[in-house]
Amino acid sequence: MNKLKLSGIQHKLLEQHLFPGDGKEAVAIALCGRNTWENDHTLTVRELMLIPHDACIERKPDLVRWPTELINGLLAKASERNYAIVKIHCHPGGGEFFSKYDDYSDQELFSSVHVWLQSDQPHGSCIMLPGGRMFGRFFPPDMDPQGIDMISIAGSDIKQWIYKGNAEFNEQLHTRNLQAFGKKTVALLSQMRIGVIGCSGTGSIVIEQLKRLGVSELVLIDPDKIDTVNLNRIIGSTLRDAVNSVTKTEVMAREIQKVGFGTKVIAFGTDVTTRDAVKTLAQCDVLFGCVDSAEGRHMADLISTFYVLPLFDLGVRLQADGEGGIADIFGTVHYVQPGGSSLLSRGVYSMEQVRADGSRRVNKEEAAKDRYLLAANESSPAVISVNMLVASSSVNDFLARIHPYRRVPNVEIDCLRISLADALSYPDRYPDPCAYLSRYVGRGDMEPLLNHAELSTP
């Protein structure tokens, strides 16, 4: 498939520039990273050049002409790092088609781009319609245009426009889902690939919900095996699994298959810090982080940023008072969109904790000597009733972003906080972008992956 991914921040900037209110066409250029995997080629928007309206040679309701030498600086960057060039203009009067002038200008522009960059990989041209919907095409070196099969927006609202194939699902199995969310949303879920990092207390419950909502494919990541201490909260796990040390991902895959909805599974019984796991998660449409480690959260932050993916992070903490009672119970669901605030900038974890987790994973003997690591490894009680509340809150937050149903706009909600001890649940906002991660938005594939030394090519 050919895909294009933008952040919500980028999409909003484009919409404001392309539709200034004068009814004339306008144009912008996107510098994009690349994400290649099997037969998929995804362009991830990294940087936008909004061509000034007064710099255009001509602007009319049905065409725009502009001096292409304005993008020479972008071409230099593209040449240095194998980026793609995507032209985006608008049709203010609507019309889901490329005009004859669009065909002529695209052929002229991208023929020159290919000569300049001397790459065997495609560039693209897109049109935005009133309301923000986009469609487009790729231009490979032979200049025979190929349609873009999917364009997605990782914003406060999660949007996907799919232009290849029809969604197929069993309407009888989805009767209740159809009644609740309608055919459009169920069809969207039936074409989604969702990654779940962590298949334990909250992860297994997230998976349980996603499979019954009819998600097309699930990518599961977890290195651990079922233990007797897991049986009180991992959906589908049995005492036999614990006795036989069955991996958590095997149990999840088995239970997904048993329900009969046809959901496909790609399972990794490894940490998320492997090349194959990262590259496979990068192909997803949405990520759920269901881990309690700083390193796992940092990896989710990086994948979300580099590959422009929306991320839901789940956190649960139950504090026992040591005397058979409970001191406090609380949970959080963070929603992260690329280019905005991150789990790191929100203080969910620190880089010192990431270092500690990495040291513990790589060198267990050294970790046993480190007081900080020992403290970081202390476990807290976990029970299924609390995990279910937080996991269902995350899935409902996800559903609200693909099928807005809340009275409060999604842009007002970056985090849901739950305190069972105080019987409170309330939203929170984090408006400031992450200074550390924002520079990597849309970077896509690079060596080493995610600019992470451990993910270098062997």
Secondary structure as UniProt FT lines:
FT   STRAND          2..7
FT   HELIX           8..18
FT   STRAND          27..37
FT   TURN            38..39
FT   STRAND          40..50
FT   HELIX           53..55
FT   STRAND          58..60
FT   TURN            61..62
FT   STRAND          63..65
FT   HELIX           68..71
FT   HELIX           72..81
FT   STRAND          84..90
FT   TURN            92..93
FT   HELIX           100..117
FT   STRAND          123..128
FT   TURN            130..131
FT   STRAND          134..139
FT   TURN            141..142
FT   STRAND          146..147
FT   STRAND          150..154
FT   STRAND          158..162
FT   TURN            171..174
FT   HELIX           175..189
FT   TURN            190..191
FT   STRAND          193..197
FT   TURN            201..202
FT   HELIX           203..212
FT   TURN            213..214
FT   STRAND          217..221
FT   HELIX           228..230
FT   TURN            231..233
FT   TURN            235..236
FT   HELIX           239..243
FT   TURN            244..245
FT   HELIX           248..259
FT   STRAND          264..268
FT   HELIX           275..281
FT   TURN            282..283
FT   STRAND          286..289
FT   HELIX           294..306
FT   TURN            307..308
FT   STRAND          311..320
FT   STRAND          326..336
FT   TURN            338..339
FT   TURN            343..347
FT   HELIX           351..362
FT   HELIX           364..369
FT   HELIX           371..376
FT   HELIX           384..402
FT   HELIX           410..412
FT   STRAND          415..419
FT   TURN            420..423
FT   STRAND          424..428
FT   TURN            435..437
FT   HELIX           438..440
FT   TURN            441..442
FT   HELIX           449..451
FT   HELIX           453..455
//
